[in-house]
Amino acid sequence: MGKEEKWRLDNLMGTALFDQDVHNRLVYDRDTSLFSAFGLSKETQNWLRAIEANSLTELAQAIVAHSQSEIFVLIPLSAPA
């Protein structure tokens, strides 16, 4: 996930903290029109719909875990000889 996509997702999550309608549409409905309104790619939308989460906290944890796994993929485990 690129930098801009992460920013869009962060914006959506932040909005969900303060707006109950956005919260419900994100956590319970996984509303594609909401995802589109925040400019999320189809790939990210599909990924968000596949996450098993019953709360905003669980969803945030899954997003952080995914972001951390992307970082580990980019960093080599050992330096070249």
mmCIF file of the N, C-alpha and C atoms, coordinates in Angstrom:
data_MODEL
# 
_entry.id   MODEL 
# 
loop_
_atom_site.group_PDB 
_atom_site.id 
_atom_site.type_symbol 
_atom_site.label_atom_id 
_atom_site.label_alt_id 
_atom_site.label_comp_id 
_atom_site.label_asym_id 
_atom_site.label_entity_id 
_atom_site.label_seq_id 
_atom_site.pdbx_PDB_ins_code 
_atom_site.Cartn_x 
_atom_site.Cartn_y 
_atom_site.Cartn_z 
_atom_site.occupancy 
_atom_site.B_iso_or_equiv 
_atom_site.pdbx_formal_charge 
_atom_site.auth_seq_id 
_atom_site.auth_comp_id 
_atom_site.auth_asym_id 
_atom_site.auth_atom_id 
_atom_site.pdbx_PDB_model_num 
ATOM 1   N N  . MET A 1 1  ? 0.854   -1.176  0.000  1.00 0.00 ? 1  MET A N  1 
ATOM 2   C CA . MET A 1 1  ? 0.000   0.000   0.000  1.00 0.00 ? 1  MET A CA 1 
ATOM 3   C C  . MET A 1 1  ? 0.895   1.234   0.000  1.00 0.00 ? 1  MET A C  1 
ATOM 4   N N  . GLY A 1 2  ? 0.612   2.132   -0.901 1.00 0.00 ? 2  GLY A N  1 
ATOM 5   C CA . GLY A 1 2  ? 1.425   3.329   -1.042 1.00 0.00 ? 2  GLY A CA 1 
ATOM 6   C C  . GLY A 1 2  ? 1.143   4.372   0.033  1.00 0.00 ? 2  GLY A C  1 
ATOM 7   N N  . LYS A 1 3  ? 1.998   5.361   0.054  1.00 0.00 ? 3  LYS A N  1 
ATOM 8   C CA . LYS A 1 3  ? 1.910   6.430   1.050  1.00 0.00 ? 3  LYS A CA 1 
ATOM 9   C C  . LYS A 1 3  ? 0.566   7.165   0.986  1.00 0.00 ? 3  LYS A C  1 
ATOM 10  N N  . GLU A 1 4  ? 0.130   7.512   -0.219 1.00 0.00 ? 4  GLU A N  1 
ATOM 11  C CA . GLU A 1 4  ? -1.143  8.228   -0.364 1.00 0.00 ? 4  GLU A CA 1 
ATOM 12  C C  . GLU A 1 4  ? -2.327  7.361   0.050  1.00 0.00 ? 4  GLU A C  1 
ATOM 13  N N  . GLU A 1 5  ? -2.267  6.088   -0.282 1.00 0.00 ? 5  GLU A N  1 
ATOM 14  C CA . GLU A 1 5  ? -3.350  5.171   0.096  1.00 0.00 ? 5  GLU A CA 1 
ATOM 15  C C  . GLU A 1 5  ? -3.411  5.048   1.619  1.00 0.00 ? 5  GLU A C  1 
ATOM 16  N N  . LYS A 1 6  ? -2.254  4.962   2.266  1.00 0.00 ? 6  LYS A N  1 
ATOM 17  C CA . LYS A 1 6  ? -2.225  4.899   3.732  1.00 0.00 ? 6  LYS A CA 1 
ATOM 18  C C  . LYS A 1 6  ? -2.806  6.173   4.328  1.00 0.00 ? 6  LYS A C  1 
ATOM 19  N N  . TRP A 1 7  ? -2.498  7.324   3.715  1.00 0.00 ? 7  TRP A N  1 
ATOM 20  C CA . TRP A 1 7  ? -3.037  8.589   4.200  1.00 0.00 ? 7  TRP A CA 1 
ATOM 21  C C  . TRP A 1 7  ? -4.563  8.592   4.092  1.00 0.00 ? 7  TRP A C  1 
ATOM 22  N N  . ARG A 1 8  ? -5.088  8.101   2.977  1.00 0.00 ? 8  ARG A N  1 
ATOM 23  C CA . ARG A 1 8  ? -6.546  8.043   2.790  1.00 0.00 ? 8  ARG A CA 1 
ATOM 24  C C  . ARG A 1 8  ? -7.196  7.130   3.829  1.00 0.00 ? 8  ARG A C  1 
ATOM 25  N N  . LEU A 1 9  ? -6.558  5.996   4.074  1.00 0.00 ? 9  LEU A N  1 
ATOM 26  C CA . LEU A 1 9  ? -7.079  5.053   5.059  1.00 0.00 ? 9  LEU A CA 1 
ATOM 27  C C  . LEU A 1 9  ? -7.019  5.654   6.464  1.00 0.00 ? 9  LEU A C  1 
ATOM 28  N N  . ASP A 1 10 ? -5.927  6.326   6.793  1.00 0.00 ? 10 ASP A N  1 
ATOM 29  C CA . ASP A 1 10 ? -5.818  7.012   8.091  1.00 0.00 ? 10 ASP A CA 1 
ATOM 30  C C  . ASP A 1 10 ? -6.907  8.069   8.236  1.00 0.00 ? 10 ASP A C  1 
ATOM 31  N N  . ASN A 1 11 ? -7.171  8.785   7.162  1.00 0.00 ? 11 ASN A N  1 
ATOM 32  C CA . ASN A 1 11 ? -8.212  9.808   7.174  1.00 0.00 ? 11 ASN A CA 1 
ATOM 33  C C  . ASN A 1 11 ? -9.580  9.176   7.448  1.00 0.00 ? 11 ASN A C  1 
ATOM 34  N N  . LEU A 1 12 ? -9.858  8.061   6.811  1.00 0.00 ? 12 LEU A N  1 
ATOM 35  C CA . LEU A 1 12 ? -11.113 7.345   7.034  1.00 0.00 ? 12 LEU A CA 1 
ATOM 36  C C  . LEU A 1 12 ? -11.219 6.879   8.483  1.00 0.00 ? 12 LEU A C  1 
ATOM 37  N N  . MET A 1 13 ? -10.159 6.278   9.001  1.00 0.00 ? 13 MET A N  1 
ATOM 38  C CA . MET A 1 13 ? -10.177 5.789   10.381 1.00 0.00 ? 13 MET A CA 1 
ATOM 39  C C  . MET A 1 13 ? -10.369 6.940   11.364 1.00 0.00 ? 13 MET A C  1 
ATOM 40  N N  . GLY A 1 14 ? -9.688  8.045   11.134 1.00 0.00 ? 14 GLY A N  1 
ATOM 41  C CA . GLY A 1 14 ? -9.831  9.207   12.007 1.00 0.00 ? 14 GLY A CA 1 
ATOM 42  C C  . GLY A 1 14 ? -11.239 9.764   11.985 1.00 0.00 ? 14 GLY A C  1 
ATOM 43  N N  . THR A 1 15 ? -11.821 9.824   10.813 1.00 0.00 ? 15 THR A N  1 
ATOM 44  C CA . THR A 1 15 ? -13.196 10.310  10.692 1.00 0.00 ? 15 THR A CA 1 
ATOM 45  C C  . THR A 1 15 ? -14.153 9.382   11.431 1.00 0.00 ? 15 THR A C  1 
ATOM 46  N N  . ALA A 1 16 ? -13.903 8.076   11.351 1.00 0.00 ? 16 ALA A N  1 
ATOM 47  C CA . ALA A 1 16 ? -14.762 7.099   12.023 1.00 0.00 ? 16 ALA A CA 1 
ATOM 48  C C  . ALA A 1 16 ? -14.727 7.248   13.545 1.00 0.00 ? 16 ALA A C  1 
ATOM 49  N N  . LEU A 1 17 ? -13.643 7.793   14.067 1.00 0.00 ? 17 LEU A N  1 
ATOM 50  C CA . LEU A 1 17 ? -13.557 8.021   15.515 1.00 0.00 ? 17 LEU A CA 1 
ATOM 51  C C  . LEU A 1 17 ? -14.553 9.073   15.987 1.00 0.00 ? 17 LEU A C  1 
ATOM 52  N N  . PHE A 1 18 ? -14.840 10.046  15.133 1.00 0.00 ? 18 PHE A N  1 
ATOM 53  C CA . PHE A 1 18 ? -15.652 11.193  15.534 1.00 0.00 ? 18 PHE A CA 1 
ATOM 54  C C  . PHE A 1 18 ? -17.046 11.231  14.916 1.00 0.00 ? 18 PHE A C  1 
ATOM 55  N N  . ASP A 1 19 ? -17.289 10.402  13.932 1.00 0.00 ? 19 ASP A N  1 
ATOM 56  C CA . ASP A 1 19 ? -18.574 10.412  13.232 1.00 0.00 ? 19 ASP A CA 1 
ATOM 57  C C  . ASP A 1 19 ? -19.192 9.018   13.314 1.00 0.00 ? 19 ASP A C  1 
ATOM 58  N N  . GLN A 1 20 ? -20.259 8.885   14.093 1.00 0.00 ? 20 GLN A N  1 
ATOM 59  C CA . GLN A 1 20 ? -20.871 7.576   14.329 1.00 0.00 ? 20 GLN A CA 1 
ATOM 60  C C  . GLN A 1 20 ? -21.388 6.939   13.042 1.00 0.00 ? 20 GLN A C  1 
ATOM 61  N N  . ASP A 1 21 ? -21.911 7.746   12.119 1.00 0.00 ? 21 ASP A N  1 
ATOM 62  C CA . ASP A 1 21 ? -22.394 7.207   10.852 1.00 0.00 ? 21 ASP A CA 1 
ATOM 63  C C  . ASP A 1 21 ? -21.244 6.595   10.052 1.00 0.00 ? 21 ASP A C  1 
ATOM 64  N N  . VAL A 1 22 ? -20.134 7.309   9.956  1.00 0.00 ? 22 VAL A N  1 
ATOM 65  C CA . VAL A 1 22 ? -18.958 6.780   9.246  1.00 0.00 ? 22 VAL A CA 1 
ATOM 66  C C  . VAL A 1 22 ? -18.451 5.533   9.965  1.00 0.00 ? 22 VAL A C  1 
ATOM 67  N N  . HIS A 1 23 ? -18.429 5.577   11.288 1.00 0.00 ? 23 HIS A N  1 
ATOM 68  C CA . HIS A 1 23 ? -18.009 4.421   12.091 1.00 0.00 ? 23 HIS A CA 1 
ATOM 69  C C  . HIS A 1 23 ? -18.833 3.190   11.729 1.00 0.00 ? 23 HIS A C  1 
ATOM 70  N N  . ASN A 1 24 ? -20.150 3.331   11.751 1.00 0.00 ? 24 ASN A N  1 
ATOM 71  C CA . ASN A 1 24 ? -21.026 2.194   11.464 1.00 0.00 ? 24 ASN A CA 1 
ATOM 72  C C  . ASN A 1 24 ? -20.871 1.705   10.028 1.00 0.00 ? 24 ASN A C  1 
ATOM 73  N N  . ARG A 1 25 ? -20.773 2.624   9.097  1.00 0.00 ? 25 ARG A N  1 
ATOM 74  C CA . ARG A 1 25 ? -20.612 2.243   7.689  1.00 0.00 ? 25 ARG A CA 1 
ATOM 75  C C  . ARG A 1 25 ? -19.282 1.541   7.452  1.00 0.00 ? 25 ARG A C  1 
ATOM 76  N N  . LEU A 1 26 ? -18.262 1.905   8.211  1.00 0.00 ? 26 LEU A N  1 
ATOM 77  C CA . LEU A 1 26 ? -16.949 1.274   8.073  1.00 0.00 ? 26 LEU A CA 1 
ATOM 78  C C  . LEU A 1 26 ? -16.906 -0.080  8.766  1.00 0.00 ? 26 LEU A C  1 
ATOM 79  N N  . VAL A 1 27 ? -17.267 -0.108  10.032 1.00 0.00 ? 27 VAL A N  1 
ATOM 80  C CA . VAL A 1 27 ? -17.108 -1.326  10.832 1.00 0.00 ? 27 VAL A CA 1 
ATOM 81  C C  . VAL A 1 27 ? -18.157 -2.379  10.507 1.00 0.00 ? 27 VAL A C  1 
ATOM 82  N N  . TYR A 1 28 ? -19.414 -1.985  10.415 1.00 0.00 ? 28 TYR A N  1 
ATOM 83  C CA . TYR A 1 28 ? -20.489 -2.964  10.285 1.00 0.00 ? 28 TYR A CA 1 
ATOM 84  C C  . TYR A 1 28 ? -20.941 -3.210  8.852  1.00 0.00 ? 28 TYR A C  1 
ATOM 85  N N  . ASP A 1 29 ? -20.936 -2.166  8.034  1.00 0.00 ? 29 ASP A N  1 
ATOM 86  C CA . ASP A 1 29 ? -21.441 -2.309  6.669  1.00 0.00 ? 29 ASP A CA 1 
ATOM 87  C C  . ASP A 1 29 ? -20.342 -2.541  5.640  1.00 0.00 ? 29 ASP A C  1 
ATOM 88  N N  . ARG A 1 30 ? -19.129 -2.082  5.951  1.00 0.00 ? 30 ARG A N  1 
ATOM 89  C CA . ARG A 1 30 ? -18.018 -2.100  4.983  1.00 0.00 ? 30 ARG A CA 1 
ATOM 90  C C  . ARG A 1 30 ? -18.520 -1.517  3.660  1.00 0.00 ? 30 ARG A C  1 
ATOM 91  N N  . ASP A 1 31 ? -19.085 -0.342  3.769  1.00 0.00 ? 31 ASP A N  1 
ATOM 92  C CA . ASP A 1 31 ? -19.771 0.364   2.693  1.00 0.00 ? 31 ASP A CA 1 
ATOM 93  C C  . ASP A 1 31 ? -18.796 0.799   1.593  1.00 0.00 ? 31 ASP A C  1 
ATOM 94  N N  . THR A 1 32 ? -18.961 0.229   0.407  1.00 0.00 ? 32 THR A N  1 
ATOM 95  C CA . THR A 1 32 ? -18.059 0.556   -0.702 1.00 0.00 ? 32 THR A CA 1 
ATOM 96  C C  . THR A 1 32 ? -18.186 2.008   -1.144 1.00 0.00 ? 32 THR A C  1 
ATOM 97  N N  . SER A 1 33 ? -19.377 2.597   -0.999 1.00 0.00 ? 33 SER A N  1 
ATOM 98  C CA . SER A 1 33 ? -19.506 4.012   -1.369 1.00 0.00 ? 33 SER A CA 1 
ATOM 99  C C  . SER A 1 33 ? -18.711 4.894   -0.406 1.00 0.00 ? 33 SER A C  1 
ATOM 100 N N  . LEU A 1 34 ? -18.604 4.485   0.843  1.00 0.00 ? 34 LEU A N  1 
ATOM 101 C CA . LEU A 1 34 ? -17.767 5.196   1.815  1.00 0.00 ? 34 LEU A CA 1 
ATOM 102 C C  . LEU A 1 34 ? -16.299 5.078   1.421  1.00 0.00 ? 34 LEU A C  1 
ATOM 103 N N  . PHE A 1 35 ? -15.869 3.870   1.088  1.00 0.00 ? 35 PHE A N  1 
ATOM 104 C CA . PHE A 1 35 ? -14.477 3.655   0.676  1.00 0.00 ? 35 PHE A CA 1 
ATOM 105 C C  . PHE A 1 35 ? -14.144 4.495   -0.553 1.00 0.00 ? 35 PHE A C  1 
ATOM 106 N N  . SER A 1 36 ? -15.065 4.515   -1.500 1.00 0.00 ? 36 SER A N  1 
ATOM 107 C CA . SER A 1 36 ? -14.850 5.302   -2.719 1.00 0.00 ? 36 SER A CA 1 
ATOM 108 C C  . SER A 1 36 ? -14.786 6.792   -2.413 1.00 0.00 ? 36 SER A C  1 
ATOM 109 N N  . ALA A 1 37 ? -15.634 7.248   -1.492 1.00 0.00 ? 37 ALA A N  1 
ATOM 110 C CA . ALA A 1 37 ? -15.649 8.669   -1.128 1.00 0.00 ? 37 ALA A CA 1 
ATOM 111 C C  . ALA A 1 37 ? -14.314 9.110   -0.538 1.00 0.00 ? 37 ALA A C  1 
ATOM 112 N N  . PHE A 1 38 ? -13.602 8.186   0.096  1.00 0.00 ? 38 PHE A N  1 
ATOM 113 C CA . PHE A 1 38 ? -12.292 8.498   0.656  1.00 0.00 ? 38 PHE A CA 1 
ATOM 114 C C  . PHE A 1 38 ? -11.166 8.203   -0.337 1.00 0.00 ? 38 PHE A C  1 
ATOM 115 N N  . GLY A 1 39 ? -11.535 7.783   -1.548 1.00 0.00 ? 39 GLY A N  1 
ATOM 116 C CA . GLY A 1 39 ? -10.553 7.588   -2.609 1.00 0.00 ? 39 GLY A CA 1 
ATOM 117 C C  . GLY A 1 39 ? -9.722  6.329   -2.503 1.00 0.00 ? 39 GLY A C  1 
ATOM 118 N N  . LEU A 1 40 ? -10.228 5.333   -1.777 1.00 0.00 ? 40 LEU A N  1 
ATOM 119 C CA . LEU A 1 40 ? -9.474  4.088   -1.615 1.00 0.00 ? 40 LEU A CA 1 
ATOM 120 C C  . LEU A 1 40 ? -9.549  3.236   -2.882 1.00 0.00 ? 40 LEU A C  1 
ATOM 121 N N  . SER A 1 41 ? -8.446  2.595   -3.199 1.00 0.00 ? 41 SER A N  1 
ATOM 122 C CA . SER A 1 41 ? -8.380  1.743   -4.389 1.00 0.00 ? 41 SER A CA 1 
ATOM 123 C C  . SER A 1 41 ? -9.281  0.521   -4.212 1.00 0.00 ? 41 SER A C  1 
ATOM 124 N N  . LYS A 1 42 ? -9.634  -0.101  -5.321 1.00 0.00 ? 42 LYS A N  1 
ATOM 125 C CA . LYS A 1 42 ? -10.444 -1.325  -5.278 1.00 0.00 ? 42 LYS A CA 1 
ATOM 126 C C  . LYS A 1 42 ? -9.726  -2.408  -4.474 1.00 0.00 ? 42 LYS A C  1 
ATOM 127 N N  . GLU A 1 43 ? -8.407  -2.483  -4.630 1.00 0.00 ? 43 GLU A N  1 
ATOM 128 C CA . GLU A 1 43 ? -7.629  -3.485  -3.892 1.00 0.00 ? 43 GLU A CA 1 
ATOM 129 C C  . GLU A 1 43 ? -7.771  -3.266  -2.383 1.00 0.00 ? 43 GLU A C  1 
ATOM 130 N N  . THR A 1 44 ? -7.631  -2.034  -1.940 1.00 0.00 ? 44 THR A N  1 
ATOM 131 C CA . THR A 1 44 ? -7.771  -1.730  -0.514 1.00 0.00 ? 44 THR A CA 1 
ATOM 132 C C  . THR A 1 44 ? -9.200  -1.965  -0.054 1.00 0.00 ? 44 THR A C  1 
ATOM 133 N N  . GLN A 1 45 ? -10.168 -1.606  -0.877 1.00 0.00 ? 45 GLN A N  1 
ATOM 134 C CA . GLN A 1 45 ? -11.572 -1.838  -0.527 1.00 0.00 ? 45 GLN A CA 1 
ATOM 135 C C  . GLN A 1 45 ? -11.841 -3.326  -0.326 1.00 0.00 ? 45 GLN A C  1 
ATOM 136 N N  . ASN A 1 46 ? -11.349 -4.149  -1.237 1.00 0.00 ? 46 ASN A N  1 
ATOM 137 C CA . ASN A 1 46 ? -11.543 -5.596  -1.122 1.00 0.00 ? 46 ASN A CA 1 
ATOM 138 C C  . ASN A 1 46 ? -10.871 -6.136  0.129  1.00 0.00 ? 46 ASN A C  1 
ATOM 139 N N  . TRP A 1 47 ? -9.670  -5.647  0.407  1.00 0.00 ? 47 TRP A N  1 
ATOM 140 C CA . TRP A 1 47 ? -8.937  -6.076  1.596  1.00 0.00 ? 47 TRP A CA 1 
ATOM 141 C C  . TRP A 1 47 ? -9.700  -5.684  2.865  1.00 0.00 ? 47 TRP A C  1 
ATOM 142 N N  . LEU A 1 48 ? -10.208 -4.456  2.925  1.00 0.00 ? 48 LEU A N  1 
ATOM 143 C CA . LEU A 1 48 ? -10.965 -4.011  4.101  1.00 0.00 ? 48 LEU A CA 1 
ATOM 144 C C  . LEU A 1 48 ? -12.225 -4.849  4.304  1.00 0.00 ? 48 LEU A C  1 
ATOM 145 N N  . ARG A 1 49 ? -12.896 -5.209  3.224  1.00 0.00 ? 49 ARG A N  1 
ATOM 146 C CA . ARG A 1 49 ? -14.109 -6.024  3.347  1.00 0.00 ? 49 ARG A CA 1 
ATOM 147 C C  . ARG A 1 49 ? -13.788 -7.431  3.847  1.00 0.00 ? 49 ARG A C  1 
ATOM 148 N N  . ALA A 1 50 ? -12.580 -7.905  3.594  1.00 0.00 ? 50 ALA A N  1 
ATOM 149 C CA . ALA A 1 50 ? -12.204 -9.261  3.995  1.00 0.00 ? 50 ALA A CA 1 
ATOM 150 C C  . ALA A 1 50 ? -11.740 -9.355  5.453  1.00 0.00 ? 50 ALA A C  1 
ATOM 151 N N  . ILE A 1 51 ? -11.429 -8.230  6.073  1.00 0.00 ? 51 ILE A N  1 
ATOM 152 C CA . ILE A 1 51 ? -10.954 -8.245  7.462  1.00 0.00 ? 51 ILE A CA 1 
ATOM 153 C C  . ILE A 1 51 ? -12.103 -8.631  8.390  1.00 0.00 ? 51 ILE A C  1 
ATOM 154 N N  . GLU A 1 52 ? -11.825 -9.576  9.278  1.00 0.00 ? 52 GLU A N  1 
ATOM 155 C CA . GLU A 1 52 ? -12.816 -9.973  10.275 1.00 0.00 ? 52 GLU A CA 1 
ATOM 156 C C  . GLU A 1 52 ? -12.601 -9.116  11.513 1.00 0.00 ? 52 GLU A C  1 
ATOM 157 N N  . ALA A 1 53 ? -13.462 -8.126  11.694 1.00 0.00 ? 53 ALA A N  1 
ATOM 158 C CA . ALA A 1 53 ? -13.370 -7.222  12.840 1.00 0.00 ? 53 ALA A CA 1 
ATOM 159 C C  . ALA A 1 53 ? -14.770 -6.789  13.238 1.00 0.00 ? 53 ALA A C  1 
ATOM 160 N N  . ASN A 1 54 ? -15.002 -6.750  14.539 1.00 0.00 ? 54 ASN A N  1 
ATOM 161 C CA . ASN A 1 54 ? -16.310 -6.357  15.057 1.00 0.00 ? 54 ASN A CA 1 
ATOM 162 C C  . ASN A 1 54 ? -16.293 -4.998  15.736 1.00 0.00 ? 54 ASN A C  1 
ATOM 163 N N  . SER A 1 55 ? -15.160 -4.319  15.678 1.00 0.00 ? 55 SER A N  1 
ATOM 164 C CA . SER A 1 55 ? -15.057 -2.993  16.286 1.00 0.00 ? 55 SER A CA 1 
ATOM 165 C C  . SER A 1 55 ? -14.021 -2.183  15.520 1.00 0.00 ? 55 SER A C  1 
ATOM 166 N N  . LEU A 1 56 ? -14.039 -0.887  15.748 1.00 0.00 ? 56 LEU A N  1 
ATOM 167 C CA . LEU A 1 56 ? -13.046 -0.023  15.116 1.00 0.00 ? 56 LEU A CA 1 
ATOM 168 C C  . LEU A 1 56 ? -11.650 -0.374  15.618 1.00 0.00 ? 56 LEU A C  1 
ATOM 169 N N  . THR A 1 57 ? -11.548 -0.737  16.888 1.00 0.00 ? 57 THR A N  1 
ATOM 170 C CA . THR A 1 57 ? -10.259 -1.132  17.465 1.00 0.00 ? 57 THR A CA 1 
ATOM 171 C C  . THR A 1 57 ? -9.709  -2.367  16.763 1.00 0.00 ? 57 THR A C  1 
ATOM 172 N N  . GLU A 1 58 ? -10.544 -3.381  16.573 1.00 0.00 ? 58 GLU A N  1 
ATOM 173 C CA . GLU A 1 58 ? -10.102 -4.603  15.888 1.00 0.00 ? 58 GLU A CA 1 
ATOM 174 C C  . GLU A 1 58 ? -9.696  -4.305  14.453 1.00 0.00 ? 58 GLU A C  1 
ATOM 175 N N  . LEU A 1 59 ? -10.442 -3.442  13.796 1.00 0.00 ? 59 LEU A N  1 
ATOM 176 C CA . LEU A 1 59 ? -10.116 -3.066  12.425 1.00 0.00 ? 59 LEU A CA 1 
ATOM 177 C C  . LEU A 1 59 ? -8.775  -2.341  12.385 1.00 0.00 ? 59 LEU A C  1 
ATOM 178 N N  . ALA A 1 60 ? -8.569  -1.415  13.321 1.00 0.00 ? 60 ALA A N  1 
ATOM 179 C CA . ALA A 1 60 ? -7.303  -0.677  13.392 1.00 0.00 ? 60 ALA A CA 1 
ATOM 180 C C  . ALA A 1 60 ? -6.135  -1.628  13.652 1.00 0.00 ? 60 ALA A C  1 
ATOM 181 N N  . GLN A 1 61 ? -6.322  -2.605  14.520 1.00 0.00 ? 61 GLN A N  1 
ATOM 182 C CA . GLN A 1 61 ? -5.264  -3.577  14.805 1.00 0.00 ? 61 GLN A CA 1 
ATOM 183 C C  . GLN A 1 61 ? -4.906  -4.375  13.558 1.00 0.00 ? 61 GLN A C  1 
ATOM 184 N N  . ALA A 1 62 ? -5.901  -4.759  12.785 1.00 0.00 ? 62 ALA A N  1 
ATOM 185 C CA . ALA A 1 62 ? -5.648  -5.504  11.551 1.00 0.00 ? 62 ALA A CA 1 
ATOM 186 C C  . ALA A 1 62 ? -4.901  -4.643  10.540 1.00 0.00 ? 62 ALA A C  1 
ATOM 187 N N  . ILE A 1 63 ? -5.246  -3.370  10.470 1.00 0.00 ? 63 ILE A N  1 
ATOM 188 C CA . ILE A 1 63 ? -4.575  -2.458  9.544  1.00 0.00 ? 63 ILE A CA 1 
ATOM 189 C C  . ILE A 1 63 ? -3.122  -2.271  9.950  1.00 0.00 ? 63 ILE A C  1 
ATOM 190 N N  . VAL A 1 64 ? -2.874  -2.087  11.245 1.00 0.00 ? 64 VAL A N  1 
ATOM 191 C CA . VAL A 1 64 ? -1.502  -1.924  11.738 1.00 0.00 ? 64 VAL A CA 1 
ATOM 192 C C  . VAL A 1 64 ? -0.695  -3.191  11.482 1.00 0.00 ? 64 VAL A C  1 
ATOM 193 N N  . ALA A 1 65 ? -1.279  -4.353  11.752 1.00 0.00 ? 65 ALA A N  1 
ATOM 194 C CA . ALA A 1 65 ? -0.573  -5.619  11.516 1.00 0.00 ? 65 ALA A CA 1 
ATOM 195 C C  . ALA A 1 65 ? -0.203  -5.758  10.044 1.00 0.00 ? 65 ALA A C  1 
ATOM 196 N N  . HIS A 1 66 ? -1.112  -5.377  9.168  1.00 0.00 ? 66 HIS A N  1 
ATOM 197 C CA . HIS A 1 66 ? -0.845  -5.443  7.729  1.00 0.00 ? 66 HIS A CA 1 
ATOM 198 C C  . HIS A 1 66 ? 0.284   -4.488  7.348  1.00 0.00 ? 66 HIS A C  1 
ATOM 199 N N  . SER A 1 67 ? 0.243   -3.289  7.893  1.00 0.00 ? 67 SER A N  1 
ATOM 200 C CA . SER A 1 67 ? 1.282   -2.294  7.596  1.00 0.00 ? 67 SER A CA 1 
ATOM 201 C C  . SER A 1 67 ? 2.639   -2.772  8.077  1.00 0.00 ? 67 SER A C  1 
ATOM 202 N N  . GLN A 1 68 ? 2.679   -3.382  9.257  1.00 0.00 ? 68 GLN A N  1 
ATOM 203 C CA . GLN A 1 68 ? 3.944   -3.888  9.787  1.00 0.00 ? 68 GLN A CA 1 
ATOM 204 C C  . GLN A 1 68 ? 4.467   -5.038  8.945  1.00 0.00 ? 68 GLN A C  1 
ATOM 205 N N  . SER A 1 69 ? 3.575   -5.891  8.452  1.00 0.00 ? 69 SER A N  1 
ATOM 206 C CA . SER A 1 69 ? 4.027   -7.005  7.616  1.00 0.00 ? 69 SER A CA 1 
ATOM 207 C C  . SER A 1 69 ? 4.591   -6.494  6.299  1.00 0.00 ? 69 SER A C  1 
ATOM 208 N N  . GLU A 1 70 ? 4.042   -5.390  5.780  1.00 0.00 ? 70 GLU A N  1 
ATOM 209 C CA . GLU A 1 70 ? 4.593   -4.792  4.558  1.00 0.00 ? 70 GLU A CA 1 
ATOM 210 C C  . GLU A 1 70 ? 5.999   -4.263  4.799  1.00 0.00 ? 70 GLU A C  1 
ATOM 211 N N  . ILE A 1 71 ? 6.236   -3.691  5.970  1.00 0.00 ? 71 ILE A N  1 
ATOM 212 C CA . ILE A 1 71 ? 7.559   -3.164  6.301  1.00 0.00 ? 71 ILE A CA 1 
ATOM 213 C C  . ILE A 1 71 ? 8.568   -4.294  6.344  1.00 0.00 ? 71 ILE A C  1 
ATOM 214 N N  . PHE A 1 72 ? 8.200   -5.417  6.960  1.00 0.00 ? 72 PHE A N  1 
ATOM 215 C CA . PHE A 1 72 ? 9.125   -6.538  7.062  1.00 0.00 ? 72 PHE A CA 1 
ATOM 216 C C  . PHE A 1 72 ? 9.468   -7.120  5.696  1.00 0.00 ? 72 PHE A C  1 
ATOM 217 N N  . VAL A 1 73 ? 8.537   -7.053  4.772  1.00 0.00 ? 73 VAL A N  1 
ATOM 218 C CA . VAL A 1 73 ? 8.797   -7.549  3.423  1.00 0.00 ? 73 VAL A CA 1 
ATOM 219 C C  . VAL A 1 73 ? 9.824   -6.666  2.727  1.00 0.00 ? 73 VAL A C  1 
ATOM 220 N N  . LEU A 1 74 ? 9.805   -5.376  3.022  1.00 0.00 ? 74 LEU A N  1 
ATOM 221 C CA . LEU A 1 74 ? 10.702  -4.434  2.363  1.00 0.00 ? 74 LEU A CA 1 
ATOM 222 C C  . LEU A 1 74 ? 12.104  -4.412  2.955  1.00 0.00 ? 74 LEU A C  1 
ATOM 223 N N  . ILE A 1 75 ? 12.255  -4.847  4.204  1.00 0.00 ? 75 ILE A N  1 
ATOM 224 C CA . ILE A 1 75 ? 13.554  -4.811  4.871  1.00 0.00 ? 75 ILE A CA 1 
ATOM 225 C C  . ILE A 1 75 ? 14.170  -6.201  4.824  1.00 0.00 ? 75 ILE A C  1 
ATOM 226 N N  . PRO A 1 76 ? 15.364  -6.337  4.236  1.00 0.00 ? 76 PRO A N  1 
ATOM 227 C CA . PRO A 1 76 ? 16.005  -7.651  4.207  1.00 0.00 ? 76 PRO A CA 1 
ATOM 228 C C  . PRO A 1 76 ? 16.349  -8.115  5.621  1.00 0.00 ? 76 PRO A C  1 
ATOM 229 N N  . LEU A 1 77 ? 16.259  -9.413  5.844  1.00 0.00 ? 77 LEU A N  1 
ATOM 230 C CA . LEU A 1 77 ? 16.547  -9.960  7.161  1.00 0.00 ? 77 LEU A CA 1 
ATOM 231 C C  . LEU A 1 77 ? 18.035  -9.980  7.472  1.00 0.00 ? 77 LEU A C  1 
ATOM 232 N N  . SER A 1 78 ? 18.857  -10.071 6.465  1.00 0.00 ? 78 SER A N  1 
ATOM 233 C CA . SER A 1 78 ? 20.300  -10.052 6.710  1.00 0.00 ? 78 SER A CA 1 
ATOM 234 C C  . SER A 1 78 ? 20.970  -9.202  5.640  1.00 0.00 ? 78 SER A C  1 
ATOM 235 N N  . ALA A 1 79 ? 22.080  -8.627  6.027  1.00 0.00 ? 79 ALA A N  1 
ATOM 236 C CA . ALA A 1 79 ? 22.829  -7.786  5.091  1.00 0.00 ? 79 ALA A CA 1 
ATOM 237 C C  . ALA A 1 79 ? 23.544  -8.678  4.087  1.00 0.00 ? 79 ALA A C  1 
ATOM 238 N N  . PRO A 1 80 ? 23.684  -8.203  2.854  1.00 0.00 ? 80 PRO A N  1 
ATOM 239 C CA . PRO A 1 80 ? 24.415  -8.999  1.861  1.00 0.00 ? 80 PRO A CA 1 
ATOM 240 C C  . PRO A 1 80 ? 25.879  -9.154  2.263  1.00 0.00 ? 80 PRO A C  1 
ATOM 241 N N  . ALA A 1 81 ? 26.451  -10.279 1.899  1.00 0.00 ? 81 ALA A N  1 
ATOM 242 C CA . ALA A 1 81 ? 27.852  -10.569 2.267  1.00 0.00 ? 81 ALA A CA 1 
ATOM 243 C C  . ALA A 1 81 ? 28.827  -9.828  1.397  1.00 0.00 ? 81 ALA A C  1 
# 
